Amino acid sequence: MTIGLLWGFTPNAMADSETSIQPYVSGFKERITEFHLANGMKFIVLENHEAPVVSFATYANVGAVDEPVGKTGVAHFLEHLAFKGTKTIGTKDYTAEKRLLKRLDQIFAQIKQAKAAGNQGKLEELTQEFNQVESQANSLVKQNDYGEIVETAGGVGLNATTSADYTNYFYSFPANKLELWMSLESERFLEPVFREFYKEKQVILEERRLRTDNSPIGKTIEVFLDTAFSVHPYKRPTIGYNEDILNLTRDDIQDFFDTYYTPNNLTIAIAGDVNPRQVKKLARVYFGRFPKKPKPPTVIASEPPQTETKEVTINLPTQPWYLEGYHIPALTDPDYVVYEVIGDILSNGRTSRLYQLLVEKQQIALTAQGFSGFPGDKYPNMMLFYALTAPGKSVEEVGGALREQIELLKTEPVTEAELNRVKTQIKANLLDSMDSNSGMAKILAEYEAKTGSWRNIFRDLEALAAVDSQDIQRVARSTFIPENRTIAKLLSVNSKQ
């Protein structure tokens, strides 16, 4: 499938055009059906009858930013457990399994008490019992039952992602399996069973070790965010802190699920060979079973303006890295697209300024990048620049050269040719991400939840077309200032820089 066939125009024509995209919006709108269920759940259906396949995206408008203090990692943990099944999927005998799972939770609580009391004898006794009960519970699990049902029916791409802002579940089916998807997806969010909880906890702790604890740059990014944000939960890692993950209970997962996986906090996008009337009929049958619930709480912490440069240095056995970030507004801000343009001017591809100067010409960095929306874009966030120093070079050299390029944005207008090239790249990248049923389902759901309407995809494209060199200078001058800057230097343990 191509965007051209779906929308009636070609990506290249769209990317090169500086005219209004409203005619395309009108054609696209004709293929979309939207509806809400009585419980508040939102559906977006995009018809594309080119091939007998359908892609689905269930977008939960909840991420790491929504986690309670002391329970970081719960959003990501829940995503893992959402594949474990229900009372009928993933179990050989749920009645027996339920009893064992409850006993495991009781023993875990007793183990925590024994540890706190320093009662080693009791701890060993409880640990032995825990292992025995867990083994019994695991023997009742039908491993990957949910995934095998999907695969046997011709499903592909079964996966999910958790970010600071959201959690997204997605896969594709042959068109004649629409009702099967309705059944499976509604069941796993209506009556999930968080089985293999303690086993999955070890998987997640190992994931954290690989991604952060044993990764110099991963550890640096975690410290950088904690330094850059003083109160907003963007300061916390999506995967969670070790101690929080260790202490999470199944009750914590259940409480988080009950609070945030409410019908009015879920957006489902369906793209492909479907009949919207049939989708609506089946949605009422399967998802209409979800009880109506209060709207979940939203993040109320507001990051205060930064008033001075923040800097942190980390020494680890690695090649030195340099990170520099600036606070910027959220995705819904009119200037957000300007930051995207700035990011691409400086670091999109081998023709970008940072690559040409730091990597090719001066050869002081092995890589140099910059982008907005870090670690998310639903709330005011960061524009991050980072570079891996070349052997024998210092982070001071890299930082100075990077800063020089940022400063040029304030004083030298970007040429029309460079600006048009970058705009074309951004448009093409967006259209490429939408050039499949799966890509369309994901981006429709994301824009609907984050911005209030999928139509804002086109709002952003129109805003992109309107960006000029004066916008670049105006935003650069107000943003890239010392009091808004956070720096992290990752130095080799033997470095004296």
Disulfide bonds with the S-S distance in Angstrom:
none
